[in-house]
């Protein structure tokens, strides 16, 4: 009897020990955003610094599109596939992202992107372009780094994930502290800290997993560069990564056209960043689900575990949203927000706070689709999500011209909610493992 209960079932401990480091690793940017915002929020021009960092990061992450799904590809194929072929495929994607970044950032195209698309001007525009020039190679590193972490996951080396992730987090805080206390490059504090720490973290995780990179039974030959089967599997995943990467730049571009764009952009960035940090365990659900399925665990147990994570996270979100002492401590004392920025960030977080069970729902059903190795439904899910996003942006921003933080938070919430519904719809007929 006891063995069937959560607290006595070894499965839940296995799942938890796999989920936590994976979630922390995948959510590190969402942890970093509130931390770096807390430094930038205490500078002379917090709205300018946070807005410049938000737009810069959204552009870089859009260019680093494959990094959002490269872990899933590596986990699904790494144990029973030519490792050299996977490495070649990842490096190919990394170089394509790097070339695109160079062509965008160091050409006249950047003028069109920053002025026509994002609608930035004057000091904000200058700071964003300067930040992008500092960090143009970040898309390459992000893709490679996430591939290395996936190798650690599939090799059951969760301690490497902890080491690399904590190392990167500590470095970010260390460099941000130096820049802040010595008043060096205050507008680019966030991106400079992020860039240096990402370089060092990538080298560290490569060193840790170096013995698991190559497989002696596979040799490098002409077949290594034939990655058509990986491409067919990854293409729908890449499109699935496009929509989340597109959402923040699209929101920033629309919010930049409000009367007070710095407040609107900063509020959405801070509110969503804190929400991402609070809900970090959900980000690792999909990789955990795939890993548990590949190791033969029961689907029902995996599903139940994921929903427990979702509802526990929901409780945390509600406490932070509506219990004023906790709300004020996090947003006012910890992050250092004031006035309109404080009010807008809290509004964004409260709008998003109901989402955790639906985020888990999306992770479960997309995980089922990936496990079936038929990723075409993911393409359809994201087409539907894209349509919902466009409707939200056009009605809430271009037509209604409502309060910026409310529109930004609502666009995120509605889009993510419907993505979960679409994931269930397209996965409901797939045979459960």
Secondary structure as UniProt FT lines:
FT   HELIX           2..4
FT   HELIX           6..8
FT   HELIX           10..26
FT   HELIX           28..40
FT   TURN            41..42
FT   TURN            44..45
FT   HELIX           46..63
FT   HELIX           65..68
FT   HELIX           70..77
FT   HELIX           78..80
FT   HELIX           83..105
FT   HELIX           109..111
FT   HELIX           112..117
FT   HELIX           122..134
FT   TURN            135..137
FT   HELIX           138..154
FT   TURN            155..156
FT   HELIX           158..181
FT   TURN            182..183
FT   HELIX           186..188
FT   HELIX           189..208
FT   HELIX           210..212
FT   TURN            216..217
FT   HELIX           222..225
FT   HELIX           228..255
FT   TURN            256..257
FT   TURN            259..260
FT   HELIX           261..278
FT   HELIX           280..283
FT   HELIX           285..294
FT   TURN            295..296
FT   HELIX           299..322
FT   HELIX           324..328
FT   HELIX           329..334
FT   HELIX           339..352
FT   TURN            353..354
FT   HELIX           356..371
FT   TURN            372..373
FT   HELIX           376..393
FT   HELIX           394..399
FT   HELIX           404..427
FT   TURN            428..429
//
